[in-house]
Amino acid sequence: MRRRFFVNQFAADTAVMEGEAAHHLGRVLRAQQGQLYELSDGQQVRLGRIEKVARDRIEFALLEEIPGHQPAIDVTLLLAVVKFDAFEWALEKATELGVSAVVPLAAARSEKALLAAAGKRAERWKKILAEASQQSRRVRVPELQAVSQATQAFAAQNPAAAKVILSERPDAAGIRQILEAEPARKQAVLAIGPEGGWTDAEFTAAQASSFREASLGKLILRTETAVVAALASINYALGK
């Protein structure tokens, strides 16, 4: 199976890869003229033949289009910033599970030291999203939005989307029950809080923006585990 890479754009029947990606392909993988790779510009995938390899720049001739799979439902993940190893693992798995966008959240109970350092991690997080997209053979890399206050992020979501906020409160309905009650949708938003949980004020703000509380069961899951379980549930229930 040929490897897939992303380029900024297709120009007629040519494409250029530059920077770190070109360095990795040319110097680490030792790409040579004539080799074939799959290339995506975020809209379509085409077979690309290397025409020229230079330092930090590779030129391709574009050949036939390759069918690309697009997720059946557009999912935005609102994810509270947690310890970076867990957060970055969650980014990788969320990408593999088809999310369209990720919004890191500054929740009330997020660790302040992590929030202070989060801005410096953006480029690393974008790289993780890109690499996971290549590995899972996506057409488009998920959008990474800026760190946002939780209440502001709740209010900013599309009113037409199915909106779920994970909850550990005892009266929260199971996520299966919540999703089975949803009509057919093209968009969904999933909000997952920090290890300390959401505050009452955040729940109130989420409910005001039409989020429905959902539980993943009686066991307490780590944030990154909850990401995988909840996204898999959404894909199963709504991604038909």
Secondary structure, 3 states (H helix, E strand, C coil): CCCEEECCCEECCEEEEEHHHHHHHHHHCCCCCCCEEEEECCCCEEEEEEEEEECCEEEEEEEEEECCCCCCCEEEEEEECCCHHHHHHHHHHHHHCCCCEEEEEECCCCCHHHHHHHHHHHHHHHHHHHHHHHHCCCCCCCEECCCEEHHHHHHCCCCCCEEEEECCCCCCEEHHHHHHCCCCCCEEEEEECCCCCCCHHHHHHHHHCCCEEEECCCCCCCHHHHHHHHHHHHHHHHCC
